[in-house]
Amino acid sequence: MAQDLPAPPAGPWRQAMRSIARNRSAMAALATLALVTLACMLAPLYAHHVAHTDPFTSNVAGSIVLDGHEVDIMQPNDNPLHLGLSPIGPTWHATYLLGADSQGRDLASRLLYGGRDSLLVSSCAAVVCLVLAAMAGIVAGFSGGVVDALLSRMMDIMWAVPVYLFAISLSIVTVSHGLRVGPVTVRADSLLIPIFIIALVYVPYAARPIRGRVMALRQAEFVTAARCLGVPRWRIVVRDILPNVTTTLVMLGPLLMALSLLAESALSFLSLGVQAPAASWGTIIQDGEGLIYTRPMVAVAPGLAIVVVVLALNILGDGLRDALDVRDAARRSS
Amino acid sequence: MMLALLRRLGQTLFVLFGISALVFVVFFVTPGADPTARIAGRNASPAVMEKVRREYGFDRPLPVQYATMMKKLFITRDLASYVDRGELVVPEILRAAPVTASLVCGAALIWVVVSVAMGTLAAAMKDTWVDRTLMMAGLVGISMPVFWLGQVTNLVTQSRYHDTWLFSWVPGLGYVPFGESPLGWFRALVIPWIVLAVMFIGIYSRVLRSDLVALAGEDFIRTARAKGLSPVRILLWHGLRTSMITFVSLFGLDFAQLVGGGALLTEVVFGLPGVGHLTYQALNNLDLPVIMATVMYSAVFVVMANAAVDLLYVFLDPRVRDGR
């Protein structure tokens, strides 16, 4: 008789995978992200073998050979008196494909290097934020009572400070002297500083839905059953709660990374994020601010890169939410 | 109802205390450097350092330091900038506030009107190309860094297309007080308004659409349909009015955060001398008292605005009014 039974339905994860694989826009977003990440990973190859420039040393006096002519990197402006110098615009050749920035450095190579730091900071910030938010949300939602009230009020307090102002305050006190906690010293130009600041300011944003999910789960029958069987609390959290929260975490991941990328670019634009000589898309936009009317490419290109990546992350997050059906699941169980 | 109000008041006071403590801790207890050096600014002389140390009580216990700071911020309001030759910080913030308020109010008007229209239209035409286009446009709006959008707008309106009929009316960057010339005020602000509103239009129209779509399954909507009301009337009168509850609470928080200095990047890009711009200048000079004061005042403002929104709820929502 056993072989007559229908095959068991696919598990929730497999169903979600199938559903997202059918979602064409989510797949396109994933492909875009993979492509951008790969391109940024290959930044050193591009700089050394294609562009033949060092994107980290200033090159204002240099010149390059284009179509057999030697061309200065800093060129006189096209005003009638030829006053002042501007970096070379897009050449559409292998060297200086998108032109140079204010210090005569190859913009295309810097974009790729900047993308490495932007993606690194935003993805690490998203992961750190999720870990912190999961801890806070699970502890608050599962314990309830005084612990929950205390943690929730702490989140309210952090929530009341405008996100960017909070990040700016944290950055300004760390950016000048770094951070010293006991034996650990973090240098002021370390990427760890923006990563942790961005992660911290978005914790309330992520902790709230996690807490709600855990509170709903706490009432679920399988948790009551486990409790009746005398399973210790930590084991209930690890075996019953955590696996059911992962869908929420997975859904929040891309959205948090999108927010982190925007926050990183804003901090870097204010010189509070990634510190020179390292570059990120935000610092390149800041470099380009002074050139916005003469060489708009310097500011426009990194901004476009941010828009493309953040848009892809948002589309992916939407797709994941639909596939994992987090909202419906939450409604059913509450 | 009285009890609910009192409990809310207690919570507000607690959050206010918590925020002031948080800001204090961030600025003065973060390990790394002596807070005296942070207040006094770069290359301060030993005499100035000593004066700062005495004035802020940095040689005394933390609770005393906290009390001194709060007194200087809210009671005597004589917090002075050391970088900017003793300029008093609080009056400076109050002078900048009308600029920020002008910017944020105009942007808020635009984003509320446009996002209600977009969200309702998208919900009414659910799953058609109109819905998909509007929601994709909203997503693009959310994905743009506001300072970059501002720069690109400047590039188009101030430089590349400034001499065409379309943008020749755009004045140079900067602010014109309303009292000086209402038309100049409007012309100086209309582009910053739109740029600031773009992200919020994206967020609000998407939230409103999904709210309206989710409502379609509710009992009261089915009842309205069963008694023969037209779909338009159901959507606009029954649906939209219910969704406004989420909308108002989102709006209260965002509006307050922006007035409190969250519009910093927009103000910087468009050269508007508001509270955010003040913070930005202070950042460049490492002028901590100014930054601390703007952060503290904005947080207080946000808490007050949230309390006001909750009060509004008590009167708007019968469930809250009757104690759930």
Chai-1 contact restraints between the chains, C-beta under 6 A:
chainA,res_idxA,chainB,res_idxB,connection_type,confidence,min_distance_angstrom,max_distance_angstrom,comment,restraint_id
A,D156,B,V15,contact,1.0,0.0,6.0,A-B,restraint_1
A,I157,B,V15,contact,1.0,0.0,6.0,A-B,restraint_2
A,I157,B,G18,contact,1.0,0.0,6.0,A-B,restraint_3
A,I157,B,I19,contact,1.0,0.0,6.0,A-B,restraint_4
A,I157,B,L22,contact,1.0,0.0,6.0,A-B,restraint_5
A,A160,B,I19,contact,1.0,0.0,6.0,A-B,restraint_6
A,A160,B,A299,contact,1.0,0.0,6.0,A-B,restraint_7
A,A160,B,V302,contact,1.0,0.0,6.0,A-B,restraint_8
A,A160,B,V303,contact,1.0,0.0,6.0,A-B,restraint_9
A,V161,B,A299,contact,1.0,0.0,6.0,A-B,restraint_10
A,P162,B,Q257,contact,1.0,0.0,6.0,A-B,restraint_11
A,P162,B,G260,contact,1.0,0.0,6.0,A-B,restraint_12
A,P162,B,G262,contact,1.0,0.0,6.0,A-B,restraint_13
A,P162,B,S298,contact,1.0,0.0,6.0,A-B,restraint_14
A,L165,B,G261,contact,1.0,0.0,6.0,A-B,restraint_15
A,L165,B,V295,contact,1.0,0.0,6.0,A-B,restraint_16
A,S169,B,V26,contact,1.0,0.0,6.0,A-B,restraint_17
A,S169,B,V295,contact,1.0,0.0,6.0,A-B,restraint_18
A,V173,B,T30,contact,1.0,0.0,6.0,A-B,restraint_19
A,H177,B,G32,contact,1.0,0.0,6.0,A-B,restraint_20
A,H177,B,A33,contact,1.0,0.0,6.0,A-B,restraint_21
A,G178,B,G32,contact,1.0,0.0,6.0,A-B,restraint_22
A,L179,B,G32,contact,1.0,0.0,6.0,A-B,restraint_23
A,R180,B,P31,contact,1.0,0.0,6.0,A-B,restraint_24
A,R180,B,G32,contact,1.0,0.0,6.0,A-B,restraint_25
A,V181,B,P31,contact,1.0,0.0,6.0,A-B,restraint_26
A,L262,B,P145,contact,1.0,0.0,6.0,A-B,restraint_27
A,S265,B,P145,contact,1.0,0.0,6.0,A-B,restraint_28
A,F269,B,F147,contact,1.0,0.0,6.0,A-B,restraint_29
A,I285,B,W148,contact,1.0,0.0,6.0,A-B,restraint_30
A,I292,B,Q151,contact,1.0,0.0,6.0,A-B,restraint_31
A,I292,B,L155,contact,1.0,0.0,6.0,A-B,restraint_32
A,Y293,B,S159,contact,1.0,0.0,6.0,A-B,restraint_33
A,P296,B,L155,contact,1.0,0.0,6.0,A-B,restraint_34
A,A299,B,Q151,contact,1.0,0.0,6.0,A-B,restraint_35
A,G303,B,W148,contact,1.0,0.0,6.0,A-B,restraint_36
A,I306,B,P145,contact,1.0,0.0,6.0,A-B,restraint_37
A,V307,B,S143,contact,1.0,0.0,6.0,A-B,restraint_38
A,V307,B,M144,contact,1.0,0.0,6.0,A-B,restraint_39
A,V310,B,S143,contact,1.0,0.0,6.0,A-B,restraint_40
A,L311,B,S143,contact,1.0,0.0,6.0,A-B,restraint_41
A,N314,B,L139,contact,1.0,0.0,6.0,A-B,restraint_42
A,N314,B,S143,contact,1.0,0.0,6.0,A-B,restraint_43
